[in-house]
Amino acid sequence: MAASRPVALVTGASSGIGRATAIAFAGAGFEVVGTGRKTAGLDPLAGVRFLDLDVADDASAETAVRRVIDDSGRIDVLVNNAGIGSAGAVEENSVAQAQRILNINLLGVIRMTKAVLPHMRAQGGGRVINVSSVLGLIPQPYMALYVAAKHAIEGYSESLDHEVREHGIRVLLVEPAYTRTSFDTNAAQPDTPLPVYTERRRVFDDVLEAAMKKGDEPALVAEVILTAATHARPRLRYPAGPLATRMSRLRRLAPAAIFDKGIRKFNRMPT
């Protein structure tokens, strides 16, 4: 049965940015489907129905999209938000751990996008909003796997946007900075830790904890996602919040040596 309202599918909607995004879309009049790996027992949200989805699994992604199409008749907006943080020096992350993190953070976006594109083409339009990060533009020591995924999402999204624009589809990027969520506490810790990095990792944990406490509220990011999904003439990239906007500009405008020095200073690393 075709929906009388536009339909938004939001991945990773059980908490944080995803939950705030589901609330924002419901408030804007969308029919909203929010997903999580295990949604049974989640606190209900007005105007949002939940659906189990594991973005790391091909069949789960295809089944979830097919179910939304069967129930609502269409998907107008896909918000690819589901993801996991990572911590540790690159030497401390095994290849197997890298595969797990990239399977969620990068291939999860690719799976969901491929699953919705045929439906969006058939209906003559739609928007895919990929939640990237300011770390898709800049480096962050001791988070290389997360940063690698976000850099890849930036290039994937911009390239795909050119491919599908003639079919009425836009693929857009929202780039938050630090946000007050459980991101840091839920990040995947290194599975092969090395003593040589223990102290530096401890300093990084302190830096990240302090940055998260000063971060933006998830609702701020959600409003930027909603803007990207509904604006008549959308931009490709939407920095979300003051810090993300500043860092985006600095990355474009600051001399490389000065920017490099700033990254090391922020992370309390020797210069």
N, C-alpha and C positions, 0 to 999 in steps of 0.2 A: 504493500500500500504506500503510495507516494506521500511524503510529508508535506504539510501545508506551510511549514516553516523551514528555513534553511537548516541544514544538519551539519553539526561539527563533531568530529571524532578526535578526542584528546587522549594521547597516550601518557602513561605515568601520572594518572589523575588521582591517585590515592593520597597524595600529600604534596606539600610545597608548591612550586610553580604550577604544576599540572592541576592540582586541586583548585588553586586560585583562578586558573584559566577556565576551568569548567564552570565555576561560579560566574565569572565575568560573561561568558558566552550565553549562559542561561539567562542572566539578567538583561542581555541585549536581545532576547527573543529567539535565540537559536534552540533547536532541539539538540540536546547534547548527550553524547555517549562518551563516558570516561572509562579508561581501561587501567588495569593493574594486573599483576601476576596472580594475586588472590584477593578478590574484591568482596568476598563474603565477610560480613561483619563490619564493613566500613560504615561510618556514620553517614546517613543519607544526606543528599544535597537536593534542594528543591530544583526541579527542572532537569535533573541529571540522572540518567540510568547507567549503571556500571556493568562492565563486561570483562571477563577474564581474558588476558592476552599476554603472551610471552613474546616480546619482539625479537628474541634471539632464536625463534623457531619458525621456519618457513610455513608449516601447516597452520600454526596458531595465527600467524598474521593473515594468511589468506582466509581462514575460517572466520576471523573477527570481521574483516571487511565484508565478506559475503553475508554475514548475519546482519550487519547494519543495513546493507543494501536491501536484503529481504524484508527487514522490519520497517525501514523508513523510505525506501525507494531511491535514495540518493545519498551522496556525501558531498557537501559543498566546501567544507574546510577540513583538512587533516592537520592537526598540530602534533608534530613529532617532538615530544618532550621527554619521553622515557630515557633514562640513562643512569650511569653509575660513575662515581668519582674514582680516582686512583691516586695512590700515594707511593712514595719510594723512589730511589734513584733507579735509572734504567737498568743498571747491573743487578738490581735486586728484584726485578720483575722477570719471571721466567717467560719463555716464548708461549707456553701454554696459558699463562695468566694474560699475556698480551692478546692472545686470540680470544679469550673469554670477554675481555673488556671491549675490544674492537667489535666483536660479534654483537654486543648490545648497543654500544654507542654509535657505531658507524653503520654496520650491516643492518641493524634494526631500523634505522632511518631508510635505508635503501629498500628493505623488504616491504615496509609499510607504503612507501611511495609507489613502488612498482605495483602493489596490490590495488591502489586507488586510481592510478592513472587511466586505465581503460574505461572505468566508470565516468570519470570526469570528462574524458574526451567524448564519450557517448552522449553525455548530457550537455555538452557545449561549453563547459567551463568549470572552474573550481580553483581553490588555492591550497597550496601545501606550505605550511609555516614550519620551518625547521628551527628549533631552539638551539642555537649555537652558543657562543660565549665570547666575551672579549678575549678569552684565551684561544679563540679561533684566529685571532689577529696578532697576538703577542706570545712570547715564550713564558713558561712558568717552570722553573726547576722543580724537580721532585713530583711532577705531575705529568710526565712526558706522554704517557699513554692516553690520558684524557685530552691533553693538548693536541696530540696527533689526530685523534678522532675529530675534534672540533675544526682543526685546520682542513681536514679532508671534507667535512660537511660544507665548509665555505666554498671550496672549489666545485664540489659535486652540485650544490644548489645553484650556483651561478651558471654553470654549464647547462644543467637541466632546464633552467628557466628559459634559456634561449631556444631549446628544442621544442618546448610545449607552448610557448606563448601564442603561436599562431592557432592553437586549438582552444584558446580562451582560458588557459591555465597559467597561473603564476606560481613560482616557487620562490619563497621569500625567507630571509634570515632575520631572526631576532637575537640580539647579542647582549645578554645580561652581564653585569659584573658580579661581585660577591652579593649573594642574596641570603636572607635569614631563613635558612632551611636546615635540615639535618644532613646536608651534603657532606660536610667534613666528617661527621661521626659515622656515616655509612660508607665512606670510601673504602675501596679494596686496598688492603695493606699488602706490602711486598711479601711474596711467598718464598723468596730466597734472601732474607735480610743479611747484610754484611756489616760487621763491626766498624769498618772504616767509615760508614755513612751514618752511624747511630747518632752522633752529636749533631750533625748537620740536619738530619731528619727531625730531631727534637726541636731545633730552631725553626724549621719550616712549619712544624705543627703549631708552634706558638704564633707565628706570623699569620697562618691561615685562620686560627681561632680568633685572633684579634680582628682580622679583616671581615670575617663572617658576622661578628657582633655589630660591626658598623655598617653592614650591608643593607641593601634595599629590601623592602617588604615584597613578598611574592606577588601581592596585588598590583604593585607598580609594574612588574614585568607582565602580568596578565593583561593589563590595560594596553600595553604596547603590542602584545600579540593580537588582541582584539582589533586594534587600529590597523595593523598589517593585514588582517583578514577582511576588513570591511572598507578600507579607504578606496575611493573611486580610482585614484591614480597612485598606486602603491610604489614605494621605493624598494629596491632590492634588499637593502640592509637597514635595520632599525636597532641602533644601540639603545639599551634599556637602562635609563638612569644616568645621573650626572657623571659617575666615575667611568662608566662604559663610554659615554660620549667623549670625555676628556682623553681616555686612552686611545680611542679610535683616531682622534685628531693627532695625538702625539705620534702614533705609529706612522701616520702619513707625513707629518711635517717635521718631526725632530730629527736632527742628524743622527746617524746610526750609532756613533760612539757615545753620544749623550744618552740616547735611549738605552743602550746596553748598560751604561753605568747606573742608570736609574733602576733597571731591573735588579741589579746586584745589590744596590742600596736597600731597596724595598725588602729583599729577601735576606738581608743581614749577612751577605756573602762577602768574602775578602775581595778587595779591588786590586 
